């Protein structure tokens, strides 16, 4: 499918989505948000796709909401509600990412600011280049975190660091991002996409049903108590153990062990 501001590349079992407004550091306008939502939904039913990478064209990952667009709307005098904009545009995109039953890797190549940072946080894991920088840019323009940041951030880095980042809006570089758990790997810029693709291929070789269940159980773990989590583990483990893959993979493991003797 051809998009206006989003590039979609299919590379075997890996789909690469590239936010493509490089002159504006891939700031989100409505078209880009809608295209992302549509792409995540479409990839959900693409059986051949087993892992998704999101990244940014040029030197930025995403600078969040396109502020020029906001200004244009204000100057046009059209009725405008940020709440409605979030409910109708950004929120469905974040939900589409979380319900997609395939892993999403954010390959963060540069600045991830405001809703651009939220977008990276909504991925299942983040791999950053040394040029990545993260900022909760909202407070600098008198706004509060949105697009999921208030939910993802404390869960990833703890409430105290989350408050620090939201309240100061300070820039977090790649090394700090690794240290505080915002990203799980940092690589040099020239190899970012190679590393992201290798990771995506590694995930694509795993059981898709197992990965879908892992994503679903981790989604739910954030809002469940221990009792609920234990019950869900038992249920999903039962379902996983009923698949032919489980029997085959156990048999293969035992065969390999036997050969080593
Ligand atoms: O409407 C709603 O629904 C509300 C939703 C809000 C969600 C949000 O995301 S609010 C937060 C919006 N984002 C920001 O406030 C970030 C603003 N940008 C920055 O702070 C910096 O640009 C960065 C830290 C991201 C990167 O800094 P740097 O020095 O690497 O680049 P730069 O020179 O500032 O930006 C390069 C160009 O991109 C520049 O344009 P130019 O001079 O080359 O023509 C700059 O104006 C443009 N740009 C950067 N961010 C945005 C943007 N243009 C429009 N919107 C942006 N968000």
Boltz pocket constraint, residues with backbone or C-beta under 6 A from the ligand:
constraints:
  - pocket:
      binder: B
      contacts: [[A, 23], [A, 24], [A, 25], [A, 27], [A, 62], [A, 63], [A, 64], [A, 65], [A, 66], [A, 67], [A, 68], [A, 70], [A, 82], [A, 85], [A, 86], [A, 111], [A, 112], [A, 113], [A, 114], [A, 115], [A, 116], [A, 135], [A, 137], [A, 138], [A, 141], [A, 143], [A, 146], [A, 147]]
      max_distance: 6.0
